[in-house]
Amino acid sequence: MRFEGTRDYIATEDLQVAVNAAVTLRRPLLVKGEPGTGKTVLAHEIAKAIKAPLIEWHVKSTTKAQQGLYEYDAVARLRDGQLGDERVHDISNYIRKGKLWEAFESPELPVLLIDEIDKADIEFPNDLLLELDRMRFYVYETKQEIEARERPIVVITSNNEKELPDAFLRRCFFHYIKFPDRETMQAIVDVHFPDIQKMLVSKAMDIFYEVREVPGLKKKPSTSELLDWLKLLLHEDMPLEVLQSRDPKTLIPPLHGALLKNEQDVMLFERLAFMSRRQGG
């Protein structure tokens, strides 16, 4: 299997190398990068490219590693026991399989996505070390060992909210998705808007990259936000002249709500525009 991107996903050469290396080594692929650079979508596209089932585990701040293996519902068993339900005699009725268990038992080689691992407690990655390394775990309640039929392709994403433990990092193949340069971004836009006017894209990308370079910006707009903005510009039939601003760095872009996602950044652009008008006047 060689991953080369898909029709809907532009994968740079270094990203292709990282995916294929992780698959060859059968080590988890740890993917970091700015929000909106396609980390989560990557797992979907790998699964699509190799026609494999995708198993998704979206991590939250309250997620525990044990939930990825299995959970024992003792409360439900107690309740059923009080009601005289015959199910209580088989403890396996109260074992809920986690996403790792699903991946280990999958009849086909699956792609397992562990999404935003850095959202969870700092101990979360360490608690998964053994299971991801050995690809097996023990269910104490039923006294059975669950072992992977075949090592799944594991994609782990992180937004760098927390530092991950060294022991965990040693077991992963790491790749940082850089923010797309203009040429790569053009290819991404072409995939989503094959018939869009080239001059409109050129002017919009000028503004987009200049917005990203404004000092003091709290949240830089991402690829997904550029695509949303282009979609709005097309829907509103925005005249090209509106984008041909004299100094995009100091003027709020039209439909800026697609690009600027907090009030501090909007106020920053308003101040820049005000200062520009005063200096120009």
Secondary structure, 3 states (H helix, E strand, C coil): CCCCCECCECCCHHHHHHHHHHHHHCCCEEEEECCCCCHHHHHHHHHHHCCCCEEEEECCCCCCHHHHHEEECHHHHHHHHHCCCHHHHCHHHHEEECHHHHHHHCCCCCEEEEECHHHCCCCHHHHCHHHHHHCEEEECCCCEEEECCCCCEEEEEECCCCCCCHHHHHCCEEEEECCCCHHHHHHHHHHHCCCCCHHHHHHHHHHHHHHHCCCCCCCCCCHHHHHHHHHHHHHCCCCHHHHCCCCHHHCCCCCHHHCCCCHHHHHHHHHHHHHHHHHHC
